[in-house]
């Protein structure tokens, strides 16, 4: 699997961060109250694990501009 | 074909001046926003509660009037000149409208700034929605009037260029960018009649003491006659950027030129007769008129949905040109490393969310739940604060080299800037929506009245306030990054190589596929006027007959009452 360029990773990170934050209040809406002191460290660990997995288990083919597609086309 | 600045140096000067004015307003308005976000949430309070309204007015006026419209006129000047391939007919007129807009901005700005000091009694703490009964210093109203006259003259300038082009090119279809500018300006002329009447005949004489009172409901109605279509005045240049620049950045071409023209015609026809949907809770306007405004507003979803289809189809075409494949995998082939592309794409995504919250605002029954709450503030931070502001900032990374002749300082820094804005706005706007659902009011320095805690099922208010404050701080960081970036590019601090000239590719389905009637601007303007007359005549007549032109039923009101009776008789 091809690794996204640094730009793609950065945009992905932005989406992951906002999803992680908003998911906490979404859980609250569903009646699942998770203490912030528990949720946010767990969410941060999950985000770090996700990006570590992307870095470890993908092939690096992006160019230095962060453009993954340009490197392969 | 060279850079715009080389081909049209005089016009590029005006574009640069307009953008400079726009960015100054953005910086001022943005910093006021930071103060508000921290003050309202209680984290940092550097002003007292009474000054909050001066800050709020400066925030609103700076951003939604000065930042947005100065950017718009600069961009439109480029669009007209570049697409027609000819300079301004009379550069003196071009300089005159820019000068008037600047003068008007300074007049209104001085009146607002007066609210910060006790040295003068001058103030204009009337917010962006400057209708009665809030009253500002006459300089504020006069400044707004001068500013709007400046925009009118800008439209005259562009129409003159087009008329001369048409004489020189008989039978040719108007270039798409010019068509978009002209339809936008026609809509603006119609929309601003309401606010012009409100300012010149009511608010200015009232603030000067020439009349004792005004009909508050009438000035509100005239304001919203302008106040909703002004949203489309900000959005239509954004749509132009999404239609003509975004597909190019994605590596492709616009999917359909005729569809883009249809969208702009629909905005011309439908934008104005919708304003009453801001007044669902106003007594004095019959429910039937409100229902009509709601219907017109819902029709406006059509051009937005057409745009979503056309722009996404164009982007997908670009991605496939770059080697993208699959149902969704093509998304990874897009140039996410370009801040101009990423910023506009994220702005478009956020605009979709804004459309959903906008439908709640526009629906009469749901509106009763969110009216005058922070929900509405969250909504327009997604529309004007993201769809418009983020697109304007993103397009600057593509546009600035064209008008300055300098390459962008750093694409990476630009990407960090637009993504920071996106994250900050998601946090802030979402939390605003949710505290609004919890009942937290807007337009107030301190939302916590005694004994009211706004306990809600949708997450704790404290957590949401933290998101608002955090989002506001991220937006401030992004704003400062943007301003630094503009400065470093404008003055070519990095001495980077000169940029290459950009050309915009033709649409996949070109203007020759558009029915000729689409270009009949007289017809569409006539239909727009007819709709406005149908939507507004009876409500305004009823408002005047009920309370008089100046707030007291009298001789004038009797005349209007007779007119209403006669009209009702004819209709009946």
Interface residues (C-beta under 8 A of the other chain):
Chain A: X4 X5 X6 X7 X8 X10 X11 X14 X17 X18 X21 X22 X24 X25 X28 X29 X36 X65 X66 X67 X68 X69 X70 X72 X73
Chain B: X322 X323 X324 X332 X333 X334 X335 X336 X337 X342 X346 X411 X412 X415 X416 X419 X422 X423 X426 X427 X430 X434 X457 X458 X459 X460 X463 X464 X467
